[in-house]
């Protein structure tokens, strides 16, 4: 078991100003029930993703356990308890099972392929009752009790999974905080040290970051902060999992600590403000930054000296040590010597402030232009900033291209805000077929759009360039693994469904006139219908109805022979 951060805290220097990490909800490894939970998979634990890895827009909230690239591996209850909830969606965790345990924790199993026994029967019954593949169903205590080690499901690749695996979480039932499952004593081997893949120095006076490669002696001319990109590997695991914790020492004293033991799922998006977001979005390399933004301080606060910016006296030389640890406390260290130039500036602005709409991140803000309005709740930003708005006419759209972006911190908003656009819609196009879109390179990202008082509105959680366009094209529907006129040999019938812009909103399949369950896989844009016991000999009629978010409807009928 890796050494708990709170055990290390006794050696921290008294000058540490901020020590507010995991207050109230945090539990040390010694207080967690050791040996109470078993691994939900048999055999050694191999990881394809570690706890609290950096992802775009969220921390990874559990362990991704490898299943050998295959689905349908048996999944077992981690401890005694009862199945409290089942959630099914074509997105996110896909098919999810929740087990509440009497010791105050809930275990969560995601990306499942199927549920076992009575659970599977009740889930299917609910889907048919609601005529919906996507459901959330809660079960009372006593209805579906389970014992530790009992088979409860089979692993899969449903939802947003990037390949077959089991995503496993342990949460505090009362608060919803997720905790690294390895801290409960699950068997795990790791004798390999983490890898420091990149160090960067970010001058606060502006300019490009300095990549610290083989250079160990640097001279800088302004205050700066540091970014650390590190990964970890272990026996049986993939080679670029996240590290467990990072220490930065200044002249032998702790300057910064980043650790990943537990967090509240509601605070997960704060990761965008803790990393070099533009670089992360472009390269998928998560440089953890020592600098602090005031709106990023809450549930998840790294320990820092001050605001995490190195303000060194001109003409002085200092030793900075970066130590990266994995869960088993294997450590990799890098030391650099930094000299502050004798004529160094004391400027500490990230970038010169330019003209724009000033936004106090602690207060609601409304930015209004003739064809544009953005209504941002308090704490949409992570720091006070100047919002830039610009407009460009473009005949391909029904509105000007409207750009909104911050001046200083190029980070997506922390929460949704309301964006409204006005434009000239050609006669004959219903308002329901107008959609607000964001231009993302060569593709368009469409948002669920409503019409009110002459404006088209959407709830967005992005900055960038937006416009109005229309979607009058209905979804496409085709058979994927069957050709009409043949006899169906496969048990599952696969139907391909795609949409050009607004996205699939609803889908329903009817076999010989009766609604039939079709499992939607958003990754492959397909519906899978298990035809076992549903087809009669001879010809059968399959009717598929699919609508997109703009209300365009496609109805297609196929003859399926058996």
GUBA-765549 format. One record per residue (C-alpha): residue in three letters; residue number from 1; x, y, z. Coordinates in pm, 1 decimal. Layout:
<atoms>
 res   n        u        v        w
 ALA NUM        X        Y        Z
...
</atoms>
This chain:
<atoms>
 res   n        u        v        w
 UNK   1      0.0      0.0      0.0
 UNK   2    136.5    341.9    -95.6
 UNK   3    217.2    581.8    184.4
 UNK   4    -71.2    819.7    255.4
 UNK   5    -20.0   1188.0    185.6
 UNK   6   -135.4   1278.9    537.4
 UNK   7    141.5   1066.9    684.6
 UNK   8    391.7   1273.3    486.7
 UNK   9    234.3   1597.1    603.2
 UNK  10    421.3   1592.4    934.2
 UNK  11    747.1   1669.6    753.5
 UNK  12    614.3   1968.2    560.7
 UNK  13    773.6   2303.1    630.1
 UNK  14    584.9   2561.3    832.9
 UNK  15    590.6   2814.0    551.3
 UNK  16    330.1   2622.8    351.1
 UNK  17     42.2   2865.0    326.6
 UNK  18   -225.4   2646.8    172.7
 UNK  19   -308.2   2315.5    337.2
 UNK  20   -674.1   2266.4    251.3
 UNK  21   -659.1   1938.9     63.3
 UNK  22   -952.9   1701.3    105.5
 UNK  23  -1080.2   1863.9    424.3
 UNK  24  -1386.2   1711.6    593.0
 UNK  25  -1427.0   1421.1    351.7
 UNK  26  -1069.7   1294.8    328.2
 UNK  27   -985.3    957.5    482.7
 UNK  28   -630.8    830.1    528.1
 UNK  29   -533.1    487.3    405.3
 UNK  30   -505.1    365.0    766.2
 UNK  31   -871.2    453.6    827.1
 UNK  32   -996.8    280.7    511.8
 UNK  33  -1115.4    -79.2    560.1
 UNK  34   -821.1   -289.8    445.0
 UNK  35   -911.6   -625.4    287.8
 UNK  36  -1285.1   -556.5    304.3
 UNK  37  -1312.8   -523.3    -73.8
 UNK  38  -1187.6   -778.7   -323.3
 UNK  39  -1096.0   -719.7   -684.5
 UNK  40  -1401.5   -748.8   -911.5
 UNK  41  -1191.1   -948.6  -1159.3
 UNK  42  -1005.6  -1269.3  -1091.5
 UNK  43   -627.0  -1272.5  -1121.8
 UNK  44   -368.7   -996.6  -1099.8
 UNK  45   -485.1   -640.1  -1147.2
 UNK  46   -354.4   -485.4  -1467.3
 UNK  47   -451.2   -126.8  -1537.8
 UNK  48   -516.6     57.1  -1861.2
 UNK  49   -588.7    376.1  -1664.9
 UNK  50   -511.3    471.4  -1306.5
 UNK  51   -715.7    665.2  -1054.2
 UNK  52   -748.3   1043.0  -1111.4
 UNK  53   -562.8   1043.7  -1441.3
 UNK  54   -599.4   1373.0  -1624.8
 UNK  55   -865.5   1370.0  -1895.1
 UNK  56  -1009.5   1658.8  -2095.1
 UNK  57  -1281.0   1798.8  -1870.3
 UNK  58  -1251.8   1550.3  -1584.5
 UNK  59  -1035.2   1338.8  -1361.1
 UNK  60  -1057.5    965.9  -1422.8
 UNK  61  -1279.8    858.2  -1136.8
 UNK  62  -1172.6    496.4  -1091.1
 UNK  63   -945.8    217.4  -1210.8
 UNK  64   -965.7     80.7  -1564.0
 UNK  65   -893.6   -289.4  -1523.7
 UNK  66   -767.8   -476.8  -1826.4
 UNK  67   -969.1   -772.4  -1958.1
 UNK  68   -725.4   -900.1  -2218.6
 UNK  69   -890.7   -710.2  -2501.0
 UNK  70  -1204.2   -925.2  -2468.9
 UNK  71  -1561.2   -874.4  -2348.3
 UNK  72  -1771.5  -1103.5  -2128.2
 UNK  73  -1514.9  -1153.9  -1853.0
 UNK  74  -1690.7  -1245.5  -1525.2
 UNK  75  -1735.3   -949.4  -1287.9
 UNK  76  -1777.9  -1022.4   -916.6
 UNK  77  -1920.2   -822.9   -625.3
 UNK  78  -1632.3   -656.5   -439.4
 UNK  79  -1803.8   -715.1    -99.9
 UNK  80  -2135.8   -805.4     61.0
 UNK  81  -2419.8   -563.6     -5.3
 UNK  82  -2710.3   -512.5   -240.7
 UNK  83  -2751.6   -389.6   -597.6
 UNK  84  -2890.5    -40.3   -551.5
 UNK  85  -2895.8     96.9   -905.6
 UNK  86  -2849.9     10.8  -1270.7
 UNK  87  -2785.4    280.8  -1529.1
 UNK  88  -2771.8    226.5  -1905.8
 UNK  89  -2668.0    484.0  -2165.0
 UNK  90  -2497.7    481.1  -2505.7
 UNK  91  -2260.2    742.2  -2361.0
 UNK  92  -2028.8    767.2  -2061.1
 UNK  93  -2010.0    453.4  -1850.9
 UNK  94  -2250.7    256.5  -2071.8
 UNK  95  -2405.3    -21.0  -1867.1
 UNK  96  -2332.7     52.2  -1499.2
 UNK  97  -2399.9   -149.2  -1182.1
 UNK  98  -2397.7      3.2   -831.0
 UNK  99  -2364.1   -205.8   -513.8
 UNK 100  -2419.6    -44.2   -172.7
 UNK 101  -2221.3   -197.7    111.4
 UNK 102  -2310.8   -184.8    482.0
 UNK 103  -1981.0    -14.0    572.5
 UNK 104  -2080.7    312.3    403.0
 UNK 105  -1924.6    263.0     59.7
 UNK 106  -2068.0    196.9   -285.4
 UNK 107  -1883.5     -0.5   -551.6
 UNK 108  -1944.7     93.1   -915.2
 UNK 109  -1883.6   -121.8  -1224.6
 UNK 110  -1893.7     42.7  -1570.1
 UNK 111  -1885.0    -44.8  -1942.8
 UNK 112  -2052.8   -379.8  -1871.6
 UNK 113  -2182.6   -604.0  -2147.1
 UNK 114  -2465.8   -764.5  -1949.6
 UNK 115  -2613.3   -818.6  -1602.8
 UNK 116  -2655.1  -1157.0  -1438.2
 UNK 117  -2970.1  -1334.6  -1325.1
 UNK 118  -3260.7  -1144.9  -1172.8
 UNK 119  -3085.9   -811.2  -1227.9
 UNK 120  -3071.7   -869.8  -1601.0
 UNK 121  -3437.1   -977.3  -1609.4
 UNK 122  -3555.3   -669.6  -1417.5
 UNK 123  -3348.1   -436.6  -1634.3
 UNK 124  -3487.9   -580.0  -1955.2
 UNK 125  -3839.9   -560.2  -1812.4
 UNK 126  -3788.3   -191.0  -1733.5
 UNK 127  -3655.4   -119.8  -2082.4
 UNK 128  -3963.2   -279.4  -2239.0
 UNK 129  -4195.4    -97.6  -1999.4
 UNK 130  -4040.4    237.2  -2093.0
 UNK 131  -3970.9    153.0  -2458.0
 UNK 132  -3617.7    279.7  -2402.9
 UNK 133  -3266.5    136.9  -2414.0
 UNK 134  -3141.1    413.4  -2182.0
 UNK 135  -3271.1    377.8  -1826.9
 UNK 136  -3180.7    449.7  -1465.5
 UNK 137  -3344.0    208.2  -1221.1
 UNK 138  -3305.5    207.0   -842.6
 UNK 139  -3361.9   -104.0   -631.6
 UNK 140  -3456.5   -110.5   -262.3
 UNK 141  -3240.3   -281.1     -4.6
 UNK 142  -3327.4   -649.0     16.4
 UNK 143  -3447.6   -695.0   -341.7
 UNK 144  -3110.7   -786.8   -497.0
 UNK 145  -2868.5   -887.3   -217.6
 UNK 146  -2519.4  -1002.1   -316.2
 UNK 147  -2230.5  -1169.2   -139.9
 UNK 148  -1863.4  -1090.8   -176.0
 UNK 149  -1727.3  -1272.8   -480.1
 UNK 150  -2072.6  -1335.9   -630.9
 UNK 151  -2098.1  -1314.0  -1010.1
 UNK 152  -2300.5  -1000.4  -1089.7
 UNK 153  -2218.9   -906.1  -1450.3
 UNK 154  -1995.7   -956.4  -1752.3
 UNK 155  -1745.4   -697.4  -1870.5
 UNK 156  -1780.8   -516.5  -2199.8
 UNK 157  -1709.1   -199.9  -2394.9
 UNK 158  -2039.0    -13.5  -2371.7
 UNK 159  -2077.3    363.2  -2351.5
 UNK 160  -1771.1    574.1  -2411.9
 UNK 161  -1521.9    294.1  -2348.1
 UNK 162  -1217.3    302.3  -2574.9
 UNK 163  -1179.9    -75.2  -2576.6
 UNK 164  -1287.8   -372.6  -2362.6
 UNK 165  -1214.0   -317.2  -1993.9
 UNK 166  -1383.6   -280.9  -1654.8
 UNK 167  -1401.6     61.5  -1494.9
 UNK 168  -1420.4     12.7  -1116.0
 UNK 169  -1489.2    272.1   -846.1
 UNK 170  -1530.1    284.8   -469.5
 UNK 171  -1729.4    583.5   -343.4
 UNK 172  -1837.2    715.9     -5.5
 UNK 173  -2211.3    651.6    -18.7
 UNK 174  -2307.8    957.4    188.1
 UNK 175  -2102.9   1215.4     -4.2
 UNK 176  -2033.4   1060.6   -344.7
 UNK 177  -1658.6   1113.9   -308.5
 UNK 178  -1463.8    860.9   -511.2
 UNK 179  -1148.4    713.8   -355.5
 UNK 180   -860.1    529.6   -518.7
 UNK 181   -964.8    162.0   -484.9
 UNK 182   -601.7     57.3   -440.4
 UNK 183   -601.9    234.0   -102.8
 UNK 184   -840.0    -32.0     29.3
 UNK 185   -571.3   -298.2     -0.1
 UNK 186   -658.6   -456.4   -334.2
 UNK 187   -371.0   -679.2   -450.9
 UNK 188   -151.2   -480.3   -687.0
 UNK 189    210.4   -505.5   -799.6
 UNK 190    425.3   -220.0   -924.9
 UNK 191    805.4   -217.2   -905.0
 UNK 192    852.4     25.3  -1194.5
 UNK 193    934.1    391.4  -1142.2
 UNK 194    724.7    667.5  -1298.8
 UNK 195    861.6    858.5  -1596.6
 UNK 196    900.8   1235.8  -1606.2
 UNK 197    823.4   1296.6  -1971.4
 UNK 198    842.6   1672.4  -1968.8
 UNK 199    922.7   1977.5  -1756.3
 UNK 200    824.6   2326.9  -1860.3
 UNK 201    895.2   2672.8  -1724.0
 UNK 202    622.7   2931.7  -1787.0
 UNK 203    742.5   3294.6  -1757.0
 UNK 204    463.7   3509.5  -1613.6
 UNK 205    586.1   3810.7  -1811.3
 UNK 206    472.6   3639.3  -2131.4
 UNK 207    639.9   3447.7  -2408.3
 UNK 208    652.0   3079.3  -2492.4
 UNK 209    702.8   2810.9  -2226.4
 UNK 210   1058.6   2682.3  -2192.8
 UNK 211   1090.7   2307.3  -2238.8
 UNK 212   1350.9   2178.6  -1994.7
 UNK 213   1509.5   1887.4  -2180.0
 UNK 214   1868.4   1793.9  -2097.9
 UNK 215   1944.3   2138.2  -1961.9
 UNK 216   1977.2   2137.0  -1583.9
 UNK 217   2106.8   2494.2  -1540.6
 UNK 218   1874.2   2771.9  -1651.2
 UNK 219   1870.6   3148.4  -1631.1
 UNK 220   1530.2   3317.9  -1625.0
 UNK 221   1436.8   3684.4  -1636.2
 UNK 222   1094.7   3698.1  -1470.8
 UNK 223    881.8   3514.4  -1214.3
 UNK 224    766.9   3177.4  -1343.3
 UNK 225    573.6   2864.7  -1264.6
 UNK 226    646.3   2502.4  -1354.1
 UNK 227    456.7   2232.9  -1543.0
 UNK 228    524.5   1861.2  -1494.0
 UNK 229    414.4   1589.9  -1735.9
 UNK 230    462.9   1242.4  -1587.5
 UNK 231    327.2    892.8  -1644.5
 UNK 232    352.8    557.3  -1472.4
 UNK 233    369.8    192.7  -1571.2
 UNK 234    337.9   -131.2  -1376.5
 UNK 235    358.2   -503.4  -1436.0
 UNK 236     59.8   -602.8  -1650.8
 UNK 237    -46.4   -240.9  -1705.1
 UNK 238    -27.5     -4.6  -1998.6
 UNK 239    282.8    219.4  -2008.3
 UNK 240    132.8    568.2  -1979.0
 UNK 241    -98.2    565.6  -1678.7
 UNK 242   -114.3    862.9  -1443.7
 UNK 243    128.0    918.6  -1157.3
 UNK 244     -1.6    916.4   -799.4
 UNK 245    154.9   1231.5   -654.7
 UNK 246    409.0   1498.5   -739.9
 UNK 247    634.0   1704.4   -510.8
 UNK 248    824.9   2016.4   -610.5
 UNK 249   1096.3   2126.8   -368.3
 UNK 250   1262.4   2470.0   -365.6
 UNK 251   1602.5   2465.6   -195.9
 UNK 252   1499.8   2158.6      4.1
 UNK 253   1161.4   2295.8    115.8
 UNK 254    826.5   2180.2    -16.0
 UNK 255    690.8   2432.0   -266.3
 UNK 256    412.3   2231.1   -430.5
 UNK 257    235.1   1898.5   -381.5
 UNK 258    -21.0   1741.1   -613.9
 UNK 259   -186.1   1421.1   -496.2
 UNK 260   -471.6   1203.3   -617.5
 UNK 261   -633.0   1009.6   -334.1
 UNK 262   -996.6   1118.6   -346.5
 UNK 263  -1223.6   1380.3   -499.9
 UNK 264  -1584.9   1484.3   -537.6
 UNK 265  -1720.0   1397.2   -880.9
 UNK 266  -1887.8   1738.9   -900.8
 UNK 267  -1546.2   1910.4   -890.2
 UNK 268  -1389.0   1694.7  -1159.1
 UNK 269  -1396.3   1959.1  -1435.1
 UNK 270  -1149.1   2165.3  -1235.9
 UNK 271   -874.1   1959.6  -1401.1
 UNK 272   -890.3   2201.2  -1695.9
 UNK 273   -754.3   2477.0  -1470.4
 UNK 274   -478.8   2265.2  -1311.7
 UNK 275   -301.6   2175.8  -1635.4
 UNK 276   -162.2   2356.7  -1938.9
 UNK 277   -498.5   2322.3  -2108.9
 UNK 278   -415.8   2439.2  -2464.1
 UNK 279   -121.1   2198.3  -2479.1
 UNK 280   -325.5   1917.0  -2324.4
 UNK 281   -609.2   1965.4  -2572.2
 UNK 282   -368.0   1965.6  -2866.6
 UNK 283   -116.2   1698.1  -2761.7
 UNK 284   -288.4   1501.1  -2483.1
 UNK 285     12.7   1567.8  -2261.1
 UNK 286   -103.4   1680.2  -1916.0
 UNK 287    146.0   1926.6  -1769.3
 UNK 288     38.6   1974.5  -1406.5
 UNK 289     97.0   2341.7  -1319.5
 UNK 290    223.2   2477.4   -987.7
 UNK 291     38.8   2807.5  -1036.9
 UNK 292   -302.0   2861.2   -881.8
 UNK 293   -614.8   3019.6  -1025.9
 UNK 294   -856.5   3145.3   -757.8
 UNK 295  -1162.0   2979.8   -912.8
 UNK 296   -987.2   2642.8   -912.6
 UNK 297   -964.4   2630.1   -535.8
 UNK 298  -1229.5   2416.6   -374.8
 UNK 299  -1260.9   2042.8   -328.6
 UNK 300   -936.7   1972.0   -512.3
 UNK 301   -653.3   2202.0   -408.6
 UNK 302   -287.0   2111.0   -449.6
 UNK 303    -66.3   2228.3   -165.1
 UNK 304    132.2   2532.5   -276.4
 UNK 305    358.3   2799.3   -138.7
 UNK 306    152.3   3109.4   -208.2
 UNK 307      7.0   3109.0   -557.8
 UNK 308    258.4   2857.7   -693.3
 UNK 309    465.4   3118.9   -877.9
 UNK 310    841.0   3125.6   -820.1
 UNK 311    937.6   3483.9   -733.0
 UNK 312   1311.8   3465.9   -682.4
 UNK 313   1543.9   3752.8   -597.8
 UNK 314   1739.2   3889.5   -896.8
 UNK 315   2091.8   3753.9   -911.7
 UNK 316   2020.3   3449.3   -692.0
 UNK 317   2053.1   3079.4   -777.6
 UNK 318   1818.3   2809.2   -652.5
 UNK 319   1776.1   2431.9   -668.9
 UNK 320   1437.9   2293.8   -776.7
 UNK 321   1367.4   1922.5   -732.7
 UNK 322   1071.7   1751.2   -896.8
 UNK 323    976.4   1414.7   -747.5
 UNK 324    709.9   1197.3   -906.8
 UNK 325    567.8    897.5   -718.0
 UNK 326    341.5    610.3   -814.7
 UNK 327     97.1    443.8   -578.9
 UNK 328    365.9    211.1   -440.9
 UNK 329    592.2    511.5   -371.5
 UNK 330    838.4    426.7   -646.9
 UNK 331    998.1    764.9   -715.1
 UNK 332   1164.5    940.8  -1006.7
 UNK 333   1345.9   1267.2   -938.6
 UNK 334   1471.0   1550.0  -1157.6
 UNK 335   1679.5   1842.3  -1029.5
 UNK 336   1732.4   2171.1  -1210.0
 UNK 337   1926.6   2480.5  -1105.3
 UNK 338   1762.6   2813.7  -1181.4
 UNK 339   1935.9   3150.2  -1170.8
 UNK 340   1728.3   3466.1  -1168.5
 UNK 341   1896.9   3722.3  -1393.8
 UNK 342   2036.5   4031.8  -1222.1
 UNK 343   1811.5   4253.9  -1434.1
 UNK 344   1505.1   4030.2  -1398.6
 UNK 345   1163.2   4191.8  -1417.1
 UNK 346    920.1   4153.2  -1130.9
 UNK 347    620.1   4146.8  -1366.6
 UNK 348    384.2   3863.3  -1288.0
 UNK 349     92.2   3908.0  -1527.2
 UNK 350     30.9   3603.2  -1743.1
 UNK 351    -20.3   3829.9  -2044.8
 UNK 352    -82.4   4202.5  -2093.1
 UNK 353   -450.1   4276.9  -2047.2
 UNK 354   -623.4   4399.2  -2361.7
 UNK 355   -959.4   4555.5  -2433.1
 UNK 356  -1273.7   4353.0  -2375.8
 UNK 357  -1563.1   4293.0  -2138.2
 UNK 358  -1429.7   4261.8  -1785.7
 UNK 359  -1573.0   3964.2  -1595.9
 UNK 360  -1542.6   3916.6  -1220.8
 UNK 361  -1543.9   3538.9  -1196.2
 UNK 362  -1729.5   3547.4   -861.7
 UNK 363  -2029.2   3732.8  -1009.2
 UNK 364  -2279.4   3664.2  -1288.3
 UNK 365  -2196.0   3842.1  -1613.1
 UNK 366  -2390.3   3926.1  -1926.5
 UNK 367  -2210.9   4016.2  -2248.5
 UNK 368  -2449.4   4163.3  -2501.5
 UNK 369  -2412.8   4266.3  -2864.3
 UNK 370  -2682.5   4329.2  -3131.8
 UNK 371  -2671.7   3970.0  -3264.4
 UNK 372  -2525.7   3801.0  -2961.3
 UNK 373  -2575.5   3751.5  -2587.5
 UNK 374  -2380.5   3539.7  -2338.0
 UNK 375  -2523.9   3502.0  -1987.6
 UNK 376  -2265.2   3349.6  -1756.8
 UNK 377  -2340.1   3243.2  -1397.8
 UNK 378  -2089.4   3320.0  -1124.3
 UNK 379  -1781.2   3095.2  -1133.0
 UNK 380  -1808.7   3026.1  -1503.5
 UNK 381  -1444.3   3140.0  -1523.8
 UNK 382  -1157.0   3040.6  -1294.9
 UNK 383  -1022.7   3396.3  -1257.7
 UNK 384  -1110.9   3753.2  -1346.4
 UNK 385  -1062.3   3803.4  -1718.7
 UNK 386  -1142.6   4015.6  -2021.7
 UNK 387  -1380.1   3846.6  -2263.7
 UNK 388  -1322.3   3923.6  -2629.9
 UNK 389  -1614.4   3923.9  -2871.4
 UNK 390  -1574.1   3954.8  -3247.3
 UNK 391  -1804.2   3911.9  -3544.4
 UNK 392  -1758.2   3824.0  -3910.2
 UNK 393  -2017.7   3797.1  -4182.6
 UNK 394  -2029.2   3460.6  -4357.8
 UNK 395  -2283.0   3372.0  -4625.6
 UNK 396  -2270.3   3002.6  -4532.1
 UNK 397  -2454.7   3073.7  -4206.8
 UNK 398  -2774.0   3248.7  -4099.5
 UNK 399  -2586.6   3469.9  -3852.2
 UNK 400  -2245.7   3633.3  -3833.2
 UNK 401  -1964.0   3415.0  -3703.9
 UNK 402  -1962.7   3516.8  -3335.5
 UNK 403  -1644.4   3453.1  -3138.9
 UNK 404  -1621.8   3471.8  -2760.3
 UNK 405  -1299.5   3387.6  -2579.2
 UNK 406  -1106.8   3495.0  -2269.3
 UNK 407   -805.8   3723.4  -2297.0
 UNK 408   -577.0   3568.8  -2035.6
 UNK 409   -666.6   3211.6  -1944.7
 UNK 410   -741.1   2992.8  -2245.8
 UNK 411   -948.2   2744.7  -2046.8
 UNK 412  -1304.4   2624.6  -2119.7
 UNK 413  -1573.9   2753.0  -1884.1
 UNK 414  -1626.7   2562.2  -1563.3
 UNK 415  -2001.9   2542.8  -1607.6
 UNK 416  -2270.8   2592.1  -1870.1
 UNK 417  -2378.7   2938.2  -1976.3
 UNK 418  -2659.8   3056.2  -2201.7
 UNK 419  -2561.5   3168.3  -2549.4
 UNK 420  -2814.6   3344.3  -2775.6
 UNK 421  -2768.5   3435.9  -3142.2
 UNK 422  -2985.5   3633.1  -3380.7
 UNK 423  -2976.7   3606.5  -3756.9
 UNK 424  -3173.0   3606.3  -4082.5
 UNK 425  -3340.7   3271.6  -4141.1
 UNK 426  -3459.0   3206.7  -4498.9
 UNK 427  -3832.6   3185.7  -4547.1
 UNK 428  -3968.0   2833.1  -4531.5
 UNK 429  -3722.0   2688.6  -4280.5
 UNK 430  -3900.5   2611.9  -3950.1
 UNK 431  -3740.6   2745.6  -3634.0
 UNK 432  -3711.9   2389.4  -3506.1
 UNK 433  -3464.0   2306.3  -3782.1
 UNK 434  -3226.7   2588.6  -3688.4
 UNK 435  -2934.4   2483.2  -3473.5
 UNK 436  -2661.1   2677.5  -3299.9
 UNK 437  -2319.7   2535.1  -3386.7
 UNK 438  -1956.2   2584.1  -3287.3
 UNK 439  -1689.2   2577.0  -3557.2
 UNK 440  -1427.7   2322.9  -3449.1
 UNK 441  -1170.7   2307.6  -3725.7
 UNK 442  -1340.2   2149.4  -4025.8
 UNK 443  -1632.2   2009.3  -3829.0
 UNK 444  -1939.3   2163.2  -3669.9
 UNK 445  -2049.9   2086.0  -3314.9
 UNK 446  -2427.2   2127.0  -3280.8
 UNK 447  -2609.5   2216.9  -2959.8
 UNK 448  -2966.9   2153.0  -2853.2
 UNK 449  -3128.0   2479.6  -2963.0
 UNK 450  -3447.9   2657.6  -2862.0
 UNK 451  -3616.1   2966.7  -3007.2
 UNK 452  -3736.4   3256.4  -2792.3
 UNK 453  -3811.3   3624.9  -2868.0
 UNK 454  -3633.2   3623.9  -3201.4
 UNK 455  -3315.3   3456.2  -3071.5
 UNK 456  -3185.7   3101.6  -3092.6
 UNK 457  -3048.9   2985.6  -2759.4
 UNK 458  -2835.3   2698.6  -2635.0
 UNK 459  -2665.5   2596.0  -2313.9
 UNK 460  -2295.1   2566.3  -2394.2
 UNK 461  -1979.1   2484.5  -2202.6
 UNK 462  -1727.4   2600.5  -2458.5
 UNK 463  -1569.2   2918.2  -2584.6
 UNK 464  -1493.9   2966.6  -2952.8
 UNK 465  -1672.1   3068.7  -3271.6
 UNK 466  -2047.1   3011.3  -3298.4
 UNK 467  -2307.5   3056.2  -3571.7
 UNK 468  -2658.3   2957.9  -3678.9
 UNK 469  -2729.0   2704.8  -3948.9
 UNK 470  -3004.2   2458.2  -4031.8
 UNK 471  -3039.8   2083.2  -4031.1
 UNK 472  -3306.2   1969.0  -4276.1
 UNK 473  -3150.7   1631.2  -4351.7
 UNK 474  -3303.1   1328.7  -4182.3
 UNK 475  -3083.2   1053.8  -4034.1
 UNK 476  -2963.5    766.7  -4250.5
 UNK 477  -3071.8    412.2  -4165.5
 UNK 478  -2932.7     93.2  -4319.9
 UNK 479  -2879.3   -273.0  -4239.8
 UNK 480  -2519.0   -350.9  -4149.7
 UNK 481  -2487.6   -730.1  -4121.1
 UNK 482  -2782.4   -851.0  -4326.8
 UNK 483  -2887.0   -830.2  -4692.9
 UNK 484  -3254.8   -855.6  -4769.7
 UNK 485  -3345.7  -1175.3  -4950.4
 UNK 486  -3099.8  -1385.5  -4751.7
 UNK 487  -3164.9  -1585.8  -4438.2
 UNK 488  -3040.9  -1421.5  -4116.0
 UNK 489  -2767.8  -1637.5  -3966.4
 UNK 490  -2641.5  -1407.5  -3689.9
 UNK 491  -2829.4  -1384.1  -3362.1
 UNK 492  -2793.0  -1006.1  -3350.6
 UNK 493  -2923.4   -782.8  -3626.3
 UNK 494  -2710.6   -466.4  -3666.5
 UNK 495  -2869.5   -146.0  -3798.5
 UNK 496  -2647.7    150.9  -3885.6
 UNK 497  -2791.5    493.6  -3794.1
 UNK 498  -2609.0    820.8  -3864.2
 UNK 499  -2692.6   1190.6  -3874.4
 UNK 500  -2520.5   1473.1  -4056.8
 UNK 501  -2527.5   1744.0  -3788.6
 UNK 502  -2773.8   1777.0  -3500.4
 UNK 503  -2722.3   1421.0  -3376.9
 UNK 504  -2949.9   1126.3  -3303.2
 UNK 505  -3225.4   1216.7  -3059.7
 UNK 506  -3461.3    913.9  -3054.9
 UNK 507  -3465.6    566.1  -3207.2
 UNK 508  -3729.3    293.0  -3202.1
 UNK 509  -3743.9    -47.6  -3367.9
 UNK 510  -4054.7   -259.4  -3426.9
 UNK 511  -4043.3   -626.5  -3522.0
 UNK 512  -4365.5   -757.2  -3673.6
 UNK 513  -4541.7   -454.7  -3529.3
 UNK 514  -4416.2   -489.8  -3171.3
 UNK 515  -4155.1   -262.0  -3010.1
 UNK 516  -3825.6   -444.7  -2968.7
 UNK 517  -3520.6   -351.1  -2762.7
 UNK 518  -3232.8   -213.9  -2969.5
 UNK 519  -2902.2   -140.0  -2795.6
 UNK 520  -2745.6    180.4  -2924.6
 UNK 521  -2366.4    197.6  -2948.9
 UNK 522  -2274.0    559.5  -3016.2
 UNK 523  -1910.6    469.5  -3098.1
 UNK 524  -2011.9    259.0  -3398.0
 UNK 525  -2336.4    453.2  -3464.1
 UNK 526  -2533.6    129.8  -3467.7
 UNK 527  -2831.3    -45.5  -3312.3
 UNK 528  -2801.4   -409.4  -3211.9
 UNK 529  -3119.8   -618.7  -3189.5
 UNK 530  -3103.0   -956.8  -3021.9
 UNK 531  -3347.1  -1156.1  -3238.8
 UNK 532  -3338.3  -1475.0  -3029.4
 UNK 533  -3696.4  -1593.8  -2983.9
 UNK 534  -3837.9  -1293.9  -3173.1
 UNK 535  -3828.5  -1404.3  -3536.2
 UNK 536  -4069.4  -1655.2  -3679.8
 UNK 537  -3988.7  -1872.7  -3977.8
 UNK 538  -4030.6  -1704.1  -4310.5
 UNK 539  -4049.2  -1329.1  -4355.1
 UNK 540  -4048.4  -1074.8  -4073.2
 UNK 541  -4095.8   -698.9  -4091.9
 UNK 542  -3849.5   -469.2  -3917.3
 UNK 543  -3948.2   -102.7  -3894.7
 UNK 544  -3692.3    152.6  -3776.0
 UNK 545  -3777.7    511.1  -3677.9
 UNK 546  -3498.3    757.5  -3603.6
 UNK 547  -3517.6   1133.3  -3535.0
 UNK 548  -3237.9   1385.8  -3496.0
 UNK 549  -3225.0   1678.5  -3252.2
 UNK 550  -3388.6   1906.5  -3511.5
 UNK 551  -3690.4   1678.2  -3545.4
 UNK 552  -3601.7   1529.7  -3885.0
 UNK 553  -3751.6   1179.7  -3899.5
 UNK 554  -3653.1    871.5  -4096.7
 UNK 555  -3879.0    566.2  -4119.8
 UNK 556  -3751.9    256.2  -4295.7
 UNK 557  -3888.9    -94.8  -4323.0
 UNK 558  -3688.9   -407.5  -4398.9
 UNK 559  -3784.4   -768.2  -4462.3
 UNK 560  -3587.7  -1011.5  -4246.5
 UNK 561  -3602.4  -1378.9  -4345.7
 UNK 562  -3534.8  -1668.5  -4117.2
</atoms>
